[in-house]
Amino acid sequence: MRKPISNACGSQSGFTLLEMVISMTLFLIVTGLIWGALNAARTGRNTVNQEVELSKTIRVGMSLLGHDTYNAGYGYPLRSAVVLPDNRITTLLGIPNDFDTTRDTVPPIIAGNDIRTNALNPVAGTRTDQVTFLYKDSTFNMVGSGGVLVSTPLSINAATTNGSGIDEIVPLAGSNSACRVNDLYLVSGNTGSTLGLATALSGTNKVQFANGDVLGINQTGSSGPLRGITVPASLHRVLMVTYFVTTDGILTRRRYANVPPQVPAVAFVDEPLVYGVEDFQIQYIMDDGSVKNNPSAGVDGVAGNADDEEALLQAVRQIRFTVYVRSLETDSAGQPFRTSMTSTFSTRNLGYDAN
C-alpha cells in the first residue's frame, strides 16, 4: 500500500517586524556609543597631542630664557655704573626714556613692562613684557695652557681720538687680533665703565669706535664716555640679548651686535622661539621677597618718571616668566588649543660685583 508523502521541511517561522525594529534600534544605540567613545578618544588624543607640542615648544624658549637669566651680570659691573649717552639704550630697546638729560647707566638686567601690543591676544590692547640681559662673553680672548683656557679681558691703554674724530684703543699687548669689527665691548677702568661698538680695526694694534655705529651707542671725542675711562683699564666682549614678543605673536630672542660685518651692517639677529604667543608676562622677585613688574619704575610703577630707581635692579634675585600660547589648529568648536607655562629662574650672578 503506498504511503502518503509528508512535508520534509516542517513548519518554519521568521523574525517579526517588532523584533527587527528592536534589533536595529539596539544595533544603532551600540554603534552610536562606540562611535561616541572613539570620537571622544580621538578628540582627547588630538588635544593632548596639541598640548604636548605646544609645551615642547615653550620649553625650548624657557630653556634659553633660563640660560640668559642665570648668566645675567656675569663678569659685568653691578655697582660700578656702566654709562652711555642719554637715551641711547632706551631708544635701542624701545622702552620709555628717563626723565633727565644726563648720561644713562646700563645695568645687567633691563626691564620692559607692557611694551608691545599683541594681535593674537583676545583682549584688545593687551601688551607684552620684554627683558634684556648683559653678560661677559666667555669665549673672548681665551688664554691658558695644558688644555685649560680662560676668557681674559684685554689690558688696554686709555682711549684717544684720532684726526678723523674716531676713538681708538690700543691693547697693552700691542695686538688687536682678539677683537672683531661689529663686536660690543665693555671698557672698564678706574673711573667706571662704558659700552662701545667696534667699527673698525686699524693696523694690527688699534680698535676703533666711530660715531654712527649700527647700535647708535658710540659718542666719540673728549666729551664721550670712552675717553672718560682712565687706566688701568680693560676691554672685554659682552653679550646683550632681549626677549620680546612680536605683534603677530612670536616670542623672539634678539642678539645685538657680535655679528660678522656685512653690507649692509647688521645691528642684531632675531631668533624666533615660540609661535602663537598670546601673552608674555615677567615678574621680578626681589631680595626682600617682594614681587615687582618693573623694579626700576619706582613707587608709581611707571617707567620714565622722576621716582625711577634703576639701582633696584641689583636686588633682583629671581625672574618669573609666564607664556600663554595657542595652536594654529582648532578643535571641533573652531577654537584653538591653548596652554601656558610659568618658570622661575635665579639671577645667580647679581649678588656678585664683577669689579
C-alpha positions as CSV (number, residue, x, y, z in Angstrom):
1,M,0.0,0.0,0.0
2,R,1.5,3.4,-1.0
3,K,2.3,5.8,1.9
4,P,1.4,9.4,1.6
5,I,4.3,11.8,1.1
6,S,4.9,14.1,4.0
7,N,6.4,17.7,4.1
8,A,10.1,17.2,4.9
9,C,10.8,20.8,5.8
10,G,8.2,21.0,8.5
11,S,6.9,24.3,9.7
12,Q,9.2,27.4,9.6
13,S,8.9,30.8,11.3
14,G,10.9,34.2,10.8
15,F,11.5,37.4,12.8
16,T,8.6,39.5,13.4
17,L,8.6,43.2,12.4
18,L,8.8,44.2,16.1
19,E,11.8,42.0,16.6
20,M,13.5,43.6,13.6
21,V,12.9,47.1,14.8
22,I,14.2,46.3,18.3
23,S,17.3,44.7,16.9
24,M,18.1,47.6,14.6
25,T,17.4,50.0,17.4
26,L,19.8,48.2,19.8
27,F,22.4,48.0,17.0
28,L,22.2,51.7,16.3
29,I,22.5,52.5,20.0
30,V,25.5,50.3,20.5
31,T,27.1,51.7,17.3
32,G,26.5,55.2,18.4
33,L,28.0,54.6,21.8
34,I,31.1,53.0,20.2
35,W,31.4,55.9,17.7
36,G,31.0,58.4,20.5
37,A,33.7,56.8,22.6
38,L,36.0,56.6,19.6
39,N,35.4,60.2,18.7
40,A,35.9,61.3,22.3
41,A,39.2,59.4,22.4
42,R,40.3,60.9,19.1
43,T,39.4,64.4,20.3
44,G,41.2,63.8,23.6
45,R,44.2,62.4,21.8
46,N,44.3,65.4,19.5
47,T,44.0,67.8,22.4
48,V,46.8,66.0,24.3
49,N,49.0,66.0,21.2
50,Q,48.5,69.7,20.6
51,E,49.2,70.5,24.3
52,V,52.3,68.3,24.2
53,E,53.6,70.1,21.1
54,L,52.8,73.5,22.5
55,S,54.5,72.6,25.8
56,K,57.6,71.3,24.0
57,T,57.9,74.5,22.0
58,I,57.5,76.6,25.2
59,R,60.2,74.6,27.0
60,V,62.7,75.4,24.3
61,G,62.1,79.1,24.8
62,M,62.1,78.7,28.6
63,S,65.4,76.9,28.4
64,L,67.1,79.8,26.6
65,L,65.4,82.3,29.0
66,G,66.8,80.4,31.9
67,H,70.3,80.3,30.4
68,D,70.4,84.0,29.9
69,T,68.8,84.8,33.3
70,Y,71.4,82.7,35.0
71,N,74.2,84.4,33.1
72,A,72.9,88.0,33.6
73,G,75.6,90.1,35.2
74,Y,78.4,87.5,34.8
75,G,81.6,89.5,34.5
76,Y,79.6,92.7,34.2
77,P,79.9,95.6,36.7
78,L,77.0,95.6,39.0
79,R,77.5,98.6,41.3
80,S,80.2,100.4,39.3
81,A,77.9,102.2,36.8
82,V,78.2,101.4,33.1
83,V,77.3,104.7,31.4
84,L,76.1,105.6,27.9
85,P,74.9,108.9,26.4
86,D,71.4,109.9,27.4
87,N,68.6,107.8,26.0
88,R,70.9,105.7,23.7
89,I,70.0,102.4,25.4
90,T,66.2,103.2,25.8
91,T,66.0,104.2,22.1
92,L,67.7,100.9,21.1
93,L,65.4,98.8,23.2
94,G,62.2,100.7,22.6
95,I,61.5,101.4,26.3
96,P,60.5,104.7,27.9
97,N,63.2,107.3,28.1
98,D,64.2,108.6,31.5
99,F,63.1,112.0,32.8
100,D,66.6,113.7,32.8
101,T,69.2,114.6,30.3
102,T,72.3,113.1,32.0
103,R,74.1,110.0,31.0
104,D,72.3,106.7,31.5
105,T,73.5,103.7,33.4
106,V,73.2,100.3,31.8
107,P,72.5,97.6,34.4
108,P,72.9,93.9,33.6
109,I,69.1,93.4,33.5
110,I,66.8,96.0,31.8
111,A,63.1,95.5,32.4
112,G,60.4,96.5,30.0
113,N,56.8,96.3,31.3
114,D,53.8,96.4,28.9
115,I,55.9,97.3,25.9
116,R,54.4,95.7,22.8
117,T,50.9,95.1,21.5
118,N,49.8,91.6,20.6
119,A,47.3,91.0,17.8
120,L,46.7,87.4,19.0
121,N,45.5,88.2,22.5
122,P,41.7,88.0,22.7
123,V,41.7,91.1,25.0
124,A,42.3,94.1,22.8
125,G,45.1,96.4,23.9
126,T,47.0,93.8,26.0
127,R,50.7,94.5,26.0
128,T,53.5,92.0,26.5
129,D,56.7,92.4,28.5
130,Q,60.3,92.3,27.5
131,V,63.6,91.9,29.3
132,T,67.3,92.5,28.3
133,F,70.3,90.7,29.7
134,L,74.0,91.7,29.5
135,Y,77.0,89.5,30.5
136,K,80.5,88.6,29.6
137,D,81.3,86.6,26.5
138,S,83.2,83.6,27.9
139,T,84.7,82.8,24.5
140,F,86.6,86.1,24.2
141,N,90.4,86.1,24.3
142,M,91.0,82.6,25.6
143,V,94.2,82.3,27.5
144,G,95.9,79.3,29.1
145,S,97.8,76.1,28.6
146,G,97.6,72.4,29.1
147,G,94.1,72.3,27.8
148,V,92.8,74.8,30.4
149,L,91.7,78.0,28.7
150,V,90.1,81.0,30.4
151,S,88.4,84.0,28.9
152,T,90.6,87.0,29.9
153,P,90.0,90.8,29.4
154,L,92.5,92.7,27.3
155,S,94.5,95.3,29.3
156,I,94.4,98.5,27.3
157,N,95.8,102.0,27.1
158,A,93.4,104.9,27.6
159,A,91.3,105.8,24.5
160,T,92.5,108.6,22.3
161,T,90.7,110.4,19.4
162,N,92.5,110.5,16.0
163,G,92.4,113.3,13.4
164,S,89.2,111.9,11.9
165,G,87.3,112.1,15.2
166,I,87.3,108.4,15.8
167,D,88.2,107.0,19.2
168,E,90.9,104.4,19.3
169,I,92.0,101.9,21.9
170,V,95.4,100.1,21.8
171,P,95.8,96.9,23.9
172,L,98.9,96.8,26.0
173,A,99.9,93.6,24.3
174,G,100.2,95.6,21.1
175,S,97.8,93.4,19.1
176,N,94.1,93.7,18.2
177,S,93.9,90.1,17.0
178,A,91.4,89.1,19.7
179,C,89.0,91.8,18.6
180,R,86.5,91.9,15.8
181,V,84.5,94.6,13.9
182,N,80.9,94.9,15.0
183,D,81.5,93.5,18.4
184,L,80.1,95.0,21.6
185,Y,82.7,95.7,24.2
186,L,82.7,96.6,27.8
187,V,85.5,99.1,28.6
188,S,86.3,99.4,32.3
189,G,88.8,101.5,34.3
190,N,89.4,103.5,37.4
191,T,86.6,105.9,36.6
192,G,83.9,103.4,35.7
193,S,82.8,101.6,32.6
194,T,81.1,102.1,29.3
195,L,79.9,100.1,26.2
196,G,81.3,100.7,22.7
197,L,80.8,99.0,19.4
198,A,83.9,98.4,17.4
199,T,83.5,99.9,13.9
200,A,87.0,99.0,12.5
201,L,90.4,97.6,13.3
202,S,93.3,99.9,12.3
203,G,96.5,98.2,11.5
204,T,97.4,95.3,13.9
205,N,97.1,97.2,17.2
206,K,94.1,99.5,17.2
207,V,90.4,99.1,17.8
208,Q,88.3,101.9,16.5
209,F,85.0,103.2,17.8
210,A,83.3,105.7,15.4
211,N,80.0,107.6,15.6
212,G,77.1,106.3,13.6
213,D,77.5,102.6,14.6
214,V,74.6,100.3,14.0
215,L,73.5,100.3,17.6
216,G,73.8,104.1,17.9
217,I,75.7,103.9,21.2
218,N,79.1,105.4,20.4
219,Q,79.9,109.0,21.2
220,T,83.5,109.9,20.3
221,G,85.7,112.8,21.4
222,S,86.8,114.2,24.7
223,S,83.3,114.5,26.0
224,G,82.4,110.9,25.2
225,P,82.2,108.2,27.8
226,L,85.0,106.2,26.2
227,R,87.5,109.0,26.7
228,G,86.4,109.3,30.3
229,I,87.8,105.8,31.2
230,T,91.2,106.1,32.8
231,V,93.9,103.5,33.2
232,P,94.5,100.8,34.4
233,A,91.7,99.7,32.1
234,S,90.5,96.6,30.3
235,L,88.3,95.6,27.4
236,H,86.0,92.6,27.2
237,R,83.4,91.5,24.7
238,V,79.9,91.3,26.2
239,L,76.7,89.6,25.0
240,M,73.4,91.6,25.0
241,V,70.1,89.8,24.4
242,T,66.5,90.9,24.5
243,Y,63.4,88.6,24.8
244,F,60.2,90.1,23.4
245,V,57.0,89.1,21.5
246,T,56.4,90.5,18.1
247,T,53.0,92.0,17.2
248,D,52.0,88.8,15.4
249,G,52.8,86.6,18.4
250,I,56.3,85.3,18.1
251,L,58.5,85.0,21.2
252,T,61.9,86.2,19.9
253,R,65.4,86.3,21.2
254,R,67.3,89.3,19.8
255,R,71.1,89.2,20.0
256,Y,72.7,92.6,19.5
257,A,76.0,93.1,17.5
258,N,78.7,90.4,17.8
259,V,77.8,89.6,14.2
260,P,80.5,89.4,11.5
261,P,80.5,92.6,9.5
262,Q,78.4,92.6,6.3
263,V,76.9,95.1,3.9
264,P,74.5,96.5,5.0
265,A,75.7,96.3,8.6
266,V,73.6,94.2,11.0
267,A,72.6,95.6,14.3
268,F,71.0,92.4,15.6
269,V,70.0,88.9,14.8
270,D,66.5,87.7,15.7
271,E,65.9,84.1,16.7
272,P,62.2,83.1,16.7
273,L,61.5,80.7,19.6
274,V,57.7,80.2,20.2
275,Y,54.9,80.9,17.7
276,G,51.3,81.6,18.6
277,V,52.1,83.6,21.8
278,E,49.0,85.4,23.1
279,D,50.8,86.9,26.2
280,F,54.2,87.1,27.8
281,Q,54.5,88.4,31.3
282,I,57.5,88.9,33.5
283,Q,57.7,89.4,37.3
284,Y,60.8,90.1,39.3
285,I,61.3,88.6,42.8
286,M,63.5,91.0,44.9
287,D,65.9,90.2,47.7
288,D,63.3,91.1,50.3
289,G,60.8,88.7,48.8
290,S,58.6,91.3,47.2
291,V,57.4,90.9,43.6
292,K,57.6,93.7,41.0
293,N,56.6,94.1,37.4
294,N,59.4,96.6,36.8
295,P,61.9,97.1,39.7
296,S,63.3,100.3,38.2
297,A,60.0,102.0,37.7
298,G,59.8,103.4,41.2
299,V,56.8,103.6,43.6
300,D,54.3,104.5,40.9
301,G,55.3,101.6,38.7
302,V,55.5,103.8,35.6
303,A,58.9,103.9,33.9
304,G,60.3,107.3,32.8
305,N,59.2,109.3,35.9
306,A,61.3,111.1,38.4
307,D,60.8,108.4,41.0
308,D,62.6,105.7,38.9
309,E,65.2,103.7,40.8
310,E,67.4,101.8,38.4
311,A,69.7,100.7,41.2
312,L,66.9,98.4,42.4
313,L,67.6,96.1,39.5
314,Q,70.7,95.0,41.5
315,A,68.3,93.5,44.1
316,V,66.5,91.1,41.6
317,R,67.1,87.6,42.8
318,Q,64.7,85.6,40.6
319,I,62.7,86.3,37.4
320,R,59.4,84.6,36.8
321,F,58.3,84.2,33.1
322,T,54.7,83.2,32.1
323,V,54.0,82.4,28.4
324,Y,50.5,81.9,27.0
325,V,50.3,80.1,23.7
326,R,47.7,78.9,21.3
327,S,47.9,76.5,18.4
328,L,47.3,77.2,14.7
329,E,44.9,74.2,14.5
330,T,41.4,74.4,16.0
331,D,39.1,72.0,17.8
332,S,35.6,70.8,16.7
333,A,34.2,74.1,18.0
334,G,36.6,76.1,15.9
335,Q,38.6,77.2,18.9
336,P,42.4,77.0,19.0
337,F,44.1,74.8,21.6
338,R,45.6,76.8,24.4
339,T,48.2,76.2,27.1
340,S,50.5,78.2,29.4
341,M,53.7,77.7,31.3
342,T,55.3,79.6,34.2
343,S,59.0,79.2,35.1
344,T,61.2,80.9,37.7
345,F,64.9,81.3,37.3
346,S,67.6,82.5,39.6
347,T,69.8,85.6,38.8
348,R,72.7,83.9,40.4
349,N,75.3,86.5,39.3
350,L,73.6,89.6,40.6
351,G,74.8,89.1,44.1
352,Y,78.4,89.5,43.0
353,D,80.1,92.6,41.7
354,A,82.4,91.9,38.7
355,N,84.8,94.6,40.0
